[in-house]
């Protein structure tokens, strides 16, 4: 029957007994007549229709509705039945007396009881009834007792057995509940219904402890099982409830607690994070478990026991004594707070720390804890015997000729250990050091960070020495109060670069050096005088060649006893010959290249400078390493970036008094490039290759570890001189950069979308199935295809008959620039793209110079463009024209297909924007709208942070792309 909200109504709650689920409540609204009495007109209410009756429901009603909905038969069926079935089928199967699912019964009961307890608490001021057998919700009124009852458990021990029974009091009066049709409407905790009233209890009690006595006066425990029963049942009861005992004793005891902190080693299994191609496994990790307990008299009470009373049973000659220990929880909390103040957060009496952190904490706090009254000890059965005393280290460093001597001692309590004994432990990150008495001392974790480089870079097994070029490390150790350093006055100059002396230019040098070039020349003297290798890493176009030639001329005039060797890419030989002829005409220069070179190193004595290529060094390695050069200089030294290549190995085997490398991009692909080049100029500076990979390469490239990046900078900084063009901008003409957006033609857009859809589905599916690591090649392939179509679909489809929006825009701009008498460099990463431009230039009869990787006479093309006024356009592939070109005749630079690495584009621009340029240089970057090129530009600003200082590589960025980045690129 429907209840009308326009007329008075009342919410009521009706108790009924379910065949399987026990006592439950149902919620109703009942119409009220004109006299204010409840009528028979009623309907169920639930969360679904509760808002209709909101006018006469309060906050508690709206809390009750979802709880009551959750205990109804259909809700239980939906929650616990894995498949659709009728209530009868489900309940008959689960509650079958012989084959029923006991575990599921327990789970359902716990679920129901928890909600019934909450419902009963909320019903205290509600209209509550027992439901009639016909479903009438208001059959008989019941009430919830406003106060809580108390329970007293009685034990009477006699010669034969022990009688056990409870008594209940309410409002000071004993309640007679046995044999009175009382019922437990809830068990967790107990709610007892007696004579129309439902009672709860002051101390929550399990209903199963009362259930037997609804129809029984007492339970008799035979003497044969008495001890077990007392220990397992009576002792916990004495802890939680009031107990009246006859025939045995219960004694309450109080003491002041003293804290006991014990520690033990535990093995924890953690999920291993491994590469996608390796199955995830489990790592077993050593950790330390701290356990806090309190001693009360002779009793030890674990903090994990939250109960205020702790009971232990003592068996006497003819009876039992229950010692009821009253804990001082406030006092205990005070000790827990003291641990918390010292950053040890104890929960349930325990906490687990990584082993190094645990012993660092112990070493730091042990003395204070003992003063506060803590007893700190190792668990007796915890395996290794650990040392937990005071730990300290004292390191000294003294300069000795061309190296530093390192000495020091480590103290573990009473033991004094030579510092060098820790070397293998630090390098292998083994933090367990065995003391002479067999105890295991844990090396503090910070020592691995503080001293790993010292051990990795030092030589010696019995004594430790460092090379002079590790001056930055020595300084850091001293500044961090990690070592006491003694050195002479000459070496003190290294602490401040402002002390670099000014050196006059050699008399045979023809020309002038700009101020920053003169500073570079002085710096070359500085590293030479201290017998360090140097890296001159100025930006392209700032004159690394002329600074180097000035130094070589100085060596000639100051009695260099041998020739210097200058190694470079073959394409730069001509440039060096021309520059040497111009600035240092007195230098005797040998061009040691070509198939018919004279392989006679005695010839070198007749020359000041030997020019050769990396290929020749590789071929003539055995011959060249037999000569002791004055200088070995590597130009474009990134050529030895792969330390395992034959070129790198050959170059490292050469012998010389001084070493110098020249490069505008010290790092192209990876920080390992830096290791290879730094190891050439200063062997051992960055440790072994494996050490460098573990300590620098992986943290910097994979984890983006800023601290490691700064650390690497600090180590190499004294040996690298790098000036950016912005620092000397006042000596160069202005550079203006533009971005030109080109709209795709309709046919081009169709080709682009078709390819994009194909690769998008393929790449995103591969990402899900194989992970990022196995999708990189496909991603690169897809991005390359899309970039080519963004240039011109002809690059991927020779049969394409449409036009390209970008090509039209490039040709419009080219005609405009050439028409006004300017010269332009047009760079593309794709030779196919240059071929398309050539075809159009030929059609329009515009003359041009051309350079790609297959061009035989590079210098001829350069001179043609530089000197022939009729040639206004120079088509250059980025790879072939990125280094070694002076193209100052151009004042426009077009970048046709931008890619990740801005350093590569900057090198292209630097072909024109360099010393000797008199005009403003205009750079135009052509971007196809609504293509992957535009997406790359948007991502660059975020991703380029990875590569600004040490790493400038497209591969690095490709590896760092997230699924979201890839999704955006291909959207």
PyMOL commands that set and color helices and strands:
alter all, ss='L'
color gray80, all
select helices_A, chain A and resi 50-56+59-70+73-80+87-94+102-122+208-215+223-240+329-341+355-372+419-427+445-457+468-479+489-495+497-499+515-529+544-557+570-583+601-606+614-619+621-624+637-640+646-652+671-681+689-701+706-717+725-731+746-770+772-774+776-791+793-795+805-819+831-843+858-867+878-881+902-910+932-946+954-960+963-969
alter helices_A, ss='H'
color red, helices_A
select strands_A, chain A and resi 9-18+22-32+38-44+128-130+140-144+150-157+161-170+173-175+183-186+191-194+197-199+219-222+242-246+249-254+258-271+282-296+299-302+309-315+320-326+350-354+375-378+391-400+403-412+415-418+432-434+440-442+464-467+484-486+534-536+564-568+589-591+609-613+628-635+655-662+720-721+735-742+824-828+848-851+873-877+892-895+921-928
alter strands_A, ss='S'
color yellow, strands_A
deselect
rebuild
show_as cartoon
